[in-house]
Amino acid sequence: MANFVVFLIAGITSGVLFALAATGLVLTYTTSGIFNFAHGGVAMLAAYVFYQMTQVWMWPTWLAFVVVCFILAPIFQIGIYRVIMRRLAGTSEITKIVVTISLMLAMFGLAQWGWDQSTLHAIPLFWGVEGEWTFHIGGRDVYLQYFQVFAIATALLLGVILSILFKRTRVGIAMRAVVDSPDLLKLNGGVPEKIAALSWAIGGSMAAVAGVLVAQVQGNVDATSLTILLITCGVTAAMIGRLRSIPMTVFGGVLIGLEMSFFSGYASLHSAWTSWAPSFGVAIPVMSLFVVLLLLPQDRLRGASLSRLRERFVVPTMKTSWIAAGSLLAFVVGISQIMGSADAQTLAGGMALSIMALSVTLLTGFAGEINLAPISFGAIGAIVAYHHGLIGPGFPDQRTSLWGIFLGIVVTMIVGAVVAIPALRLRGLHLALATMAFGIFLSVFILSFTGTVTIPLVHIQLSFVGGAMTVPPVKFLLWSFVSPKAQLLSSTALFCLLGIGLIAIRRSSYGRRLIAMKDSPAASATLGQNLMWLKISAFMLSSALAAVGGILYCIALGSVQTSTFDIMFSFALVMGTVVGGIGSVSGALLGGVGLGVGLTAIQHTFFNLANAHNDWGQLLSWATAYHLAALLPATIGITLGGNPSGSVANIVESYKPIIKDLPILIGTLVALGIAYVMTLTHVWGNWWFVFCFGIIGIISPAVAERRMKASNSQPPQSNNAQPEMAVLQ
């Protein structure tokens, strides 16, 4: 009985904090229609700022708590809404999701930038561990901490204040009205944007309170664990409330807290459970989320929405696709001659990520089914190929067989079909959350084991051995792609073929059915299309592409760990693909290469500039060391609301004046050729080639566009025009 009371108190304490975070999430969603994945990031940053104020600057605890939770967090959230979220009107669901994911990744980068993640950032409990009451239950002492009472009382007080705000004030009535009918609110003199900004401020304050108090429960502020915990628990509680009901959301938060507390508590009493109980305890919220999503009532099929969205994607012809693929392959062959082994290996990894990004293009860009865990499907293919496809005596002569790759693809397709079956009734945000739950469950539970996990009946292993995995190069007939350059060329050639195949699918009748399902499921079903088969087939094809990319990515890296398949990495890949253009193959190329190569290139650029310029060396080295490079891609994703169709369309459009201007085109090719020859002959290093390539790529389109505008501004000369003096005479 004493254990039950202890676990009950701990569960209620954690549950009300999860409920606070979830309530803020519900507020922001109902007033703006945007599901804020960065909500956990706000809580995490608030915890770090609270740590900085109390443990470094030595502020009084109560003052730091008030300033962080009720001043800084609301101001920060209002700024996010006014600068970023208001621009998302008229964009698709995936664009809204990716913008908030980008914001979360930016906050994650800020935390890594500002606080060293290798050190412990401990926050002591309010009143310390000595502040507690002692009770005697069942012959044992049970301790109730002052902090637990404070946390529960704070949650109840905020709940009462919100209840009074919603039911007894004009502002609360306006908040409910903006959910039901913003246009009607405008007719009655209300301003929906101000109401939404206020809701975001309240939501930020509640996230900050939850973040600070949960960090004290954990005893340490950790960017990854705190963000993932508040995302999973907060999202699950919010979905129990169906993103509408605050009382049900509070109930959901307490329920999740009790589940985790009772399981962790009783599991700790059994020595046989100690090996897997911690991982399973972390996975409880995501498993609960998946179950809740499946039990939610199914929404009705929606009608056409294409006219209301700002995303537009151009489908290239097959001739253009072959020319682009040949140009890409020729470019990679050329630069591979001047690249070292390390650079070739990095680019090979980027091309493998681009193949995984093709799975996002097919499933989300074509079919409209959102998948936030492409890396997780790639992990399944790589692990199966590792366990069942290795041939040879051992390292370094071991190779990966085509049979292993084939088996990895088949198993991943089966897993994709299994995931698709319960997700058939889910769409949009609900499907995105379901795939996120699958990715988190795979990374924190399945892949966390250092032994092996074997699927019954088929006897297929799905885990690491010793916490790491080394996937050797591929052997194809008599050829072994051992060197990094060989892996780069083979990955590029495979990407070109798969990209052309994807465009062929898009232009086929099957591709048109996918687009019809994305634009209007109701109309597609009315015309007799089998939506179930379309969704399952799209999931299976997407999973196959992810498996191929995952296997090649592990081969390029050599040795991989569980962190390689982290859900944050999946978020980054989806973000890069959407930034490039979710509906185009070139968008997948930009997203994969940008994620796999861009960060490394930015860091090397800062490093080389620091070595070349001693005056700025300290500043540039500081920017590199504190993860400034990690913030730049997230910043690009945040600005997606201004260009929801992606960057590739703008890049192609900016380079069209060069093609139309023959002198500029020749000059550009000559300049690039000179830079390439000087690098090939070792006159300068690869970094200078990259620098010159970037400068030429920026200057050439600007000059060509200026020349085109100058020529268009000149009035046309008529052949029949006569000199003015001749007319007068």
N, C-alpha and C positions, 0 to 999 in steps of 0.2 A: 504493500500500500504506500509506503514511503517513497519508493521509486516512482510509482505512478504519479504521485503529487509533484515530485521534482520535475518529471518529464512534462507534466501538464503545465506547470508554471512556465518552464522554458519554452514550450511550444506556443503558448498564448503570447508570450513576450515577443518571440520572433514573428508570430502570425500577424499581430497588430501592426508591426513595422512593415511587413510585406503588404498589408492592406493599405497602409498610408501611401506607399509607392504606387500601388495599383490604382488607388483613388485619383491620384494626380494624373496618371495615364488616361483614365477614363474621362477626366475633365477636359484634357487637351484634345482628345479624339472627338468627343461629342460636340465641341464648340468649333472645331476647325476641319474635321474630317480627315485629319492626318494622324496616323498611328506613329507615335514618337519612339523609335527604337533607341534614340539617344537618351531616353529617360534614365536608364541605369548609369549612363555616362555622367549625367548631371549629379546624381547621387554620389558617384565615385569622386568626382572633382570636389564636391562639397566636403567630403570626408578628408581629402588631402589638404584642402585649405584650412579646415578646422584643426588638423594636425599641425600645420605650419603655425597657426596662431597660438595654439596652446602649448606645444612642445618645443617650438623654436623661438617664437617671439615672446612667449611666456605671458600671453594675455590671460585674464581671468576666464575660467571655463564658461560661466554663464554669459559673459559679454561676447565671447567668440561664437557661442551657440546662437545667440540672437542675431548677430551680424551676418553670419554665414547663411542661416536658414531663413531669415525673414527680411533681409536686406539685399545681400549679394545674389542669392539664388533667384529671387523674383526678378531683379533687374536683368540678370543674365538671360532668363527665359523670355522676358519681353523683347530683349534685343534679338534673340533667335527668331521669334515670331515675326517681328517687323522687318528684319533684314533678309530672312531666308524663306520662312514658311508662307508668307503672303504671296510669293512669286510662283507658288505651285498650283495656282488655280488653272484648271483646264489641262492638267497633265494626267498621265495614266497612274494606276496604282503602283506599278513597279518603279516609276520615277519618284513618287512620294516616298516609297520605302527606301530606295537607294539614297536619297538625299539625307534622310534621318540616319541611315547606316553610316554614311560618310561623316555626318556630324559626330556620331558616336566614335568612329575611328579617329577623328581629329581630337576629340577629348582624350581618347586613349593615348594618342601621341603627345598631347600636352602633359599628361600625367607622367609619361616616361621622360619627357623633356625636363620637367620641373623637379622631379623627385627620383633619386637613384633607386631603381627597382631591385638592386642587389642587396640593399640594406633593409632592416626591419623598421617599419613606421608604426610603432605601438601607440595606441590611444588607451589610457587607463579608463576604467569605469568611473562614471560620476559617483562621488563619495567613496571610491575605492572598493576593494574587496572586503574591507572591514565593515562597511555599512550594510548591515543585514539584521533581520529578526530571526530568532531561533524558535522552532516549534517542535514538539515531541509527538510523532505519529508512529504508531505501531512499534513503540520501543526504540525508535531511531530519531535522531535530530534531523530536522528539515530546515533549510535556510532560505529565507526570502530576502533577496537583496533590495536595497533602496533603489538601485538602478532599474530593476524590473518593475517596481511599482511606478517609478517615474515614467518609464517607457509606455506602460499600459495607460497611465493617467493622461499622458500627452496625446496618445492616439485617441482616447475617448474625448478629450477636450476639443481637439481639432475636429473630430466627427460631429460633436454637438454644434460647434461654431458653423461648420459647413451646412448642417441641417437647418439651422436658423437662417443662414444666408440664403439658401435656396427657397425656403418656404415662406419667410416673413419679410423679405426685402425686395425692392424693385429690381436691384441688380440680380438677385437670384432668379426672379421671374424672367428677366431678360436673358439670363444664361439658359434657362430651359426653353425660352422662345427661339433662341438662335439655333437650337437643335431642330425644333419642329419646322420652323419656316423663317429663314433669314429675311426673305422679301417682305413678309408681313410685319416683321419687326421694324424694317426700314419705314414702312408706311405709317407706323405708329411712333416715329421719331427716334427709334433706337439706332445705334451704330454697331452692327455686328462685329466689325474689326476691333473696336475697343473692348467689347465683351469677350471676344476670343483672346485678346492680349491679356486681359485680367485673369481669364481661366488659365492661360499658360503661366502667369506669374504664380497663381495659387498652386498649380501643379508642380512648378519648380521648387516652391517652398516645401511642399510635402515630400518631394523626392530628396531634398537636402536633409530634412529631419530623419527620414528613413536611412539615408546613407551614413550619416554621422552616428546614429544609434546602432545600426547593424555592424558598423566597423568596430564599435566598442564591444559588441557581443563576440565578434570574431577575435578581438584583441589586437588586430593589425590591419592596416590599410593596404590592400593588394589590388592593383588595378584590374587584373584579369578576373580573379575569383569574385571580387565584389561586384563588378559589372555584370558578369554572367549570372551570379546569384540573384541580383535584383531584376535582371531582365526576365529570367525564367520564372521566378516566383511572382513577380509583379504582373507579368503577362498572363500567367495561369489564373491568378486571382481576378484579373480584369475580364478574362474570357468566361470565368464562372458567372460573373455579373453581366455577361453578354455585352460588355462595353456600354452599358446603359444604367444599370442599377447599382448605386453605391452601397446600399445595404448588402446585396448579394456579393458585391466585390469584397466587402469587409469579411463576410462569412468565408469567402474563398481564400482570403489571405490567412485567416486563423486556421482554416482546415489544412492548408499547405504547411503552416508552421507546426501543427500538431503531428501531421504525418512524418515530417522530418525528425521531430524531437523524439517521438515514441520509437521510431525505427532505429535511429542512431543510439538512443539510450539503451534499449533492450538488446540491440546487436552487440554493444560493448560488453554486455554481461556474459556473452557466449564466445569462448575462444575460437570455436570453429568458424565463426562468421567474420573474424577480424581481417581476413585476407581480401574479402570482396565487399564487406559492408560499407566502408567509406565511399567507394565509387558508386555503389548502388544508392547510398543516401543522397549524393549529389544529383543522381539521375532521377530521383523521385519527382521533382517539379516538372521535368520535361515529359516524363511518362504520364503524369497527371494532365499536362497540357494536351498531349495527343489524345487521351481519352475524352477530355472535355470537348475538344474540337469535333470528335466523331459523334458525340452525343448531342451537339447543338442542332436545333432545327435547321433543315436545309433551306437556303434562300431560293426564291424563285429565279428561273432563268431570266436574265436581263436581255433587253433589246439592244438595238444598235447604239454604239457609243462613239463611233469613229468621228462623227462630225463635231463632237465636243472636245476632242483631244487635239493637242498641238503637235504630237509626234508624227513625222512623215518619213518614210523610208523608200528609197528608189531601188527597184530590183534590176540588177544589171543583166545584160544579155549573156548568153553562153559564150559568144565570141569575146566580149569584153572580159569575162571571167577567165578564159584561157590566157588572154594577153596579160592580165594582171598577175595570174599565177606564174606564168613564165618570167615576167619581170621580177617578181619577188624571189623566185628561185635563182635567177641570174645575179640579182643583187647580193643574196646571201653567199653564193659561190664566190663572188668577187671579194667581199669583205672577209670571208673566211681565210683568204690568202694572207691577210695582214693581221689576223687575230692570233693571240697566244692561246694556249690550251685552256687557261682559266676563263678567259673571255668567251671562248667558243662554248665552254661548258655552261656558262651563265646564259648565253643566248639560246642554247639548246633547251635549257630549262624554261626560258620564256616562250619558246615555240610549243613546248609541251603544255604549258599553261594556256596557250592560245587554243590548242585542240580541246582542252577542258572547257574553255570559254565558248567553243562552238556548241557544246551541249546546252549552255544557257541561251544561246541564240536560237537554237531549234525549239526548245521547250517553252521559253518565255517570249522570245521575239516573234516566233511564228505562231505557236499554239496558244500563247497567253497564259500558260500555266507557270506560276512563279516558283522557282526552286532557289532557296537560299543556301543550299549545302552541296554544290557541285563537287567540292574537294572531297567530301565524304564518300560519294560514289566512286571517285577516282581512287580513294584509299582502298575500297573493297577490291577493285580490280588489281591493284598493285599487290595487295597482301595475298590474294589467291594465286597470282602469277609467281610470287616469291615462294610460297609453300609447295606448289605443285608444278612448277615449270623450270626448276634449276637442273642443269645437266653439267657434267664434268666432274673431275676429281675434287675440286675445292678451289678456294681463293689462291691465286688470282686467275686461274684457268677456268673457273666456273662461268657458265653462260645461261641466259634465259631463252628457253625454247619457244617456238611459235605455238606449240601446244599449250604451254603455260599461259601465254597471252590470250589465246583463244578461250581457254577455260575461264580466265579472269573476266573476259568480256561477257561470256555467257552467264556466269554467276551474277555479275553486276546487272545485266539485263533482267534476270529473274528477280533480284532484289528491287530493281526499279519498278517492275510490274507489281510486286507485293506492296511496295509503298504507294503505288498509284491506285490500287484497289480501294483501300479505305479513304483515299484522298479524292475519289471520284465525285463525292458529294460536296467537296470543298472548292472554293474559288477565291481568287484575289488574296486578300489579307489572310484569311483563314488557311489557305493552302501554303502561303509563305511561312506562317507560324508553324504549321505541321512539318514542313521540310526543315525548318530551323530546329525544331525539337528532335527530329531524326538525326541531324548533324551533331547536335550537342550530346545526345545519348550515345552515339557511336564514339565520339572522342573522349567523353568522360567516363564511360562505363566499359564498352567493348575493348577499345584500344588501350585502356589504362592498365590492363593486366600485363604483367611481364612474362607470364607463361603463355600457354596456348588455349584457345577456345575452339572446340570442334563442334560443328553443326551436326546434330544427330542424323542418322539415315544416310546422308550423302557424304559424311566424314570429311567435310571441307573446313579447314582451319581459317579462322578470321581474327588473328591477333599477332602481336609481336613476340619475339623470343628474346628475352634479356633486355627488353626495353628499346631495342633498336632493330633495324632491318637494312640489309645491304642487298640491293637488287643489281645483279651483274648485267653487262651489255647483252644485246640480242644476238643470237646466232641464226642466220637465215641461209639455209643450204650450206654453201662453202664460205659464206662471208660472215665475218664477225665485226660488228660495228663497235670497236673497242675505243678508238680515239675520240676525243670530244668533237673534233671536226666532222668525223664520220657520223656521229650522233646528231650533230647540228644539221647536216645536209639531209639525213634521212628523216628527221623530224620536220624539216621545212617542206620536203617533197610530200610527206604524208599530209601535212596541213593543207598544202595546195590541192591535193586530190580530194581530201575530205571537204574542203571549202567549195570546190567545184561541184561535188556531189550534193552538198547542202543547197547550193543555188539551183541545181537541177530539181531537187525536191521542192523548193519554193515555187518553181515555175510549173510543176506538174499538177495534175488534178488533186493529188493527195495534199500538196502544199496549199492549194487554194481552199481545200476543205478545212485545213488547219487555220488559215487566216479567217475564214468565215466563222469558225467556232470562236476564235478570239474576238472578232468584231461583234457578233451577235449569236450567242448560244441558242437563244429562243428561235431565231430565224433558221439557224442551221438544223435544229431538231425538227422544226416544222417542215423543212424540205426533205426530211427522211434520212438525215445523216445520223450515223451511230456514234454518239458522243462518247460512249464508254470505250469503244474500240479506238477512236481517235486519241483519247487521253492516254490509254494504256500503251498504244503503239508509240506515241510521242515520248512518254516516259522511258520506254525501253530503248528507243534509238538514242535519246539523250544520255541515258546511262551508259550505253556502249561507247559513245564519244568520250564521256568522262573517264571510263575505264582505260581507254587507249591513252588519253592524256596523262592519267595518273601513273600508269606503268612507265611511260617515257620520262615523266618528271622524276620519278624515283631513280631511274637509270641515270639521268643527267646529274642528279645530286650525289649518287653513290650510296651513302648511308643516310637514312632518315630516321626520325624519332616520332613519337606521338604528336609532338607540337607541330610537326609538318602539316598535319591534317586538322589543325585547330579550326573552330568555327569562325574565328575572326579572319582567318585566311580565306575562307569561303566568302565571307562578306566582302573582303577586299576584291576578290576576283569578280563577283557579281557587280560591284561598284565600277570596276574598271571597264567591264563589258558594256554596261549601260552608258557610261561616260563616252566610250567610243562609238556606240550606236547599237542598241540591243537588237535591232532588226537587220543587221548587216554582218557579213563575214569579216569585212575589214574592221568592224567594231570589235569583234572577238580577237582579231590580231593585235589591235592597239591595246585592248585590255590585258591580254596575256603577256605580251612583250613588255608593256608598261609596268606591270606588276613584277615580272621576273627580272627585268633588266633595268627599268627606270630608276628604281630606288638605289641599286648598286651604282649606276652611272652618276646619279646626283651626288652620292657620297664620295665617289672617286673624283668628281669634278671639284668639290670643296677641298678635298685632300690635296689635289694637284695645285689648285690655286693657292692654298696655304703654303705649299713648298716654294711656289714661284714668287710669291709676294710676301716677304718677311714682315712688312709693316702691318699687313692684314692677317698674318698667319694665325695669331692667337684667336681672333674673332672667327675666322673660317673654321679652324679646328674645333672651336667650341660649338659652332653650328652643326658640324658633322657629328660630334660626340654626343650631343643631346637630341638626336633624332629629329633634327629639322627636316631631313629628307622624308621622314615618314608623314609629316604634316602636309606636304605639298599635294600629293595625290588626293588626300581627303578634302583639301581645300577646293580642288577641281570638282570633286563630286558634290560638294555643298552648293556650288554655283550652277548645278545642272538645271535648276528651275528656269534659268534664262535661255537654255538651249536644250530642251528635252529630247531632240532628235539625235543628239550625240555630236562628238567633235569631228568625226570623219567627214561628214557632209560639209562642214565649214572648211576643213582642210582641203578637200577636193575642189571646192568652189574657189578658194583663195589661189590655187595653183592653175586654174584655167587660163588666166591672162598670160602665163608663161608659154603655154602651148600655142596660143594665138599670136604671140610675138616671136618671130623667128630669130632676130638678133639676140634677144634676151635668152631664148632657149639654147642657142648655140653657146653663148657666153657662160650660161650656168653649167652646161655639160663640160665645157672646157675647164672651168674652174674646179669642178668636182674631179675631173680627170687628173689635173695637176696635183691636187691634194692627195689623191689616191696613189699616184706614181711616187710622190715624195715620201709617202708612208711606206709603200712597198719597197723602196730603195733605202729605207732606214735613215732618210734625211731628218725626219722628226718622228716622234712616237705616235702611238694610236690615239692618245688623248688629244693631240693637236688635230688629228684628222676628224675626230668627233666634234671638236670645237669649230673647225672650219666648215664642216658639214652643216652644223647648226646655224652658223652665221650666214652661209650661202642660202640655206633654206629660208631664212628670215628676210634677207635683203632682196633676193630675186623676185618673189611675188609682189613685194612692195613697189619695186621699180617698174615691173611690168604693169601693175595696176595704175600707177601714176602716168605712165606713157599712154595707156589706153584712155584714161580720162582726158589727157591733154589732146589726143587725136579726136575724141568725140566732141570736145568743146569748140573745135574749129568749124566755122560755117562752111558748107559745101560750096565749091566753085562751079558755076554754070559754064558750059562750053559755049553758049550763045551770048555770054555777057560781053559788052563792048566797053572800051575805056570811056570814062566820063567825058573827056575832052572831045572824043570823036562824036559822041552823041550831041554835045552842044553845038559842034560845027554843022 
